[in-house]
Amino acid sequence: MFRRLLNLGFTKQTESHISKPEGEYAGCYFVNGRLIIHTVSKTTAGIALAENPTIVPISDRQAIGSAVLQALSVSGTNTTDAIGGISQFAPFLKAAGVRSYKAFMTDAICLDIEKRDNNFTISRWENEGARNGFAPSSERPCELTDPTIDLLGAYILYALGLTNCEAVLAAMGGIDPTATLPPRNRSDIS
């Protein structure tokens, strides 16, 4: 029912997730006009949980970058093994200002953020509706090495399709990012 949520917290991880080396993980939703950053923690049973949703203003790249770094820093292992099923997702519904998963999925955009050492990978998930949830995107992930907070925030907005390439260029100090940025369709918001 919730393919991405199954991979991120409501059942045992898939084999591909288990075989990944340890890192820090966070996630991001843009839904109902709100940007929600959350942490991902693994239980002692090996189940990944999406936790601690935080609303961040989309107009502040520094705040976005800081919220991502904070979520990554508290992601971890050995959290409680108790899982409340869909009730585990209730704080996300509240943060998005919606009452149901169906309303949440109406226009939700989803990213996963992984950090290993100073390397960041930002992957987009495809919204397949309330019935099928999120599925991995065929788009190439954004890769960053030791980004500034401003650049991390700019990349998050770019990966969500909420800003254009020029905003990322400004955060990079004029370096051309087109070799590492996948194309986005929504460049009307900058």
Buried (B, 14 or more C-beta within 10 A) or exposed (E): EBBBBBBBBBBBBEEEBEEEEEBBBBBBBBBBEBBBBBBBBBBEEEBBBBBBBBBBEBEBBBBBBBBBBBBBEEBBEEBEEEBEEEEBBEBBBEBBEBEEBEBBBEEBBBBBBBBEEEEBBBBBBBBEEBEBBBBBBEBEBBEBEEBBBBBBBBBBBBBBBBBBBEBBBBBBEEEEBEEBBBEBEEBEEE
